[in-house]
Amino acid sequence: MNYDSITNDHEYEAALKKLSPIFDADPESTEGKEAGHLVNLISEYEKTHYPLSEIEVKNHTSNNSI
């Protein structure tokens, strides 16, 4: 998987599937670097296609405060 961006739900689902087994890889390893790249691509796609409302962000932030 060599994406510069994720452009549709099919690519998004493929990226999530690819990320799952390598998520905990050593960040300096090849798999770890790929995982970091996938996390960035997935995050950008989610910001555009699955944005959180301001209320959801505030609720999430306040629920995770210590």
SULKA-V523237 format. One record per residue. N is the residue number from 1. PSI is psi as a letter, one per 30 degrees, with the letter a starting at -180 (* if undefined). D_FIRST is the distance of its C-alpha to the first C-alpha in whole Angstrom. Layout:
N,PSI,D_FIRST / N,PSI,D_FIRST
//
This chain:
1,j,0 / 2,i,4 / 3,k,6 / 4,f,10 / 5,l,11 / 6,k,11 / 7,f,13 / 8,l,14 / 9,e,15 / 10,e,13 / 11,e,9 / 12,e,11 / 13,e,12 / 14,e,9 / 15,e,8 / 16,e,11 / 17,e,11 / 18,e,8 / 19,e,11 / 20,e,14 / 21,f,14 / 22,g,13 / 23,e,15 / 24,g,18 / 25,l,17 / 26,k,19 / 27,f,18 / 28,f,19 / 29,l,16 / 30,e,13 / 31,e,12 / 32,e,14 / 33,e,13 / 34,e,9 / 35,e,11 / 36,e,13 / 37,e,11 / 38,e,9 / 39,e,13 / 40,e,14 / 41,e,12 / 42,e,13 / 43,e,16 / 44,e,17 / 45,e,16 / 46,e,18 / 47,e,21 / 48,e,21 / 49,f,21 / 50,h,22 / 51,k,25 / 52,k,27 / 53,l,31 / 54,e,33 / 55,e,35 / 56,e,32 / 57,e,31 / 58,e,35 / 59,e,35 / 60,e,32 / 61,e,33 / 62,e,37 / 63,f,36 / 64,g,34 / 65,k,37 / 66,*,39
//
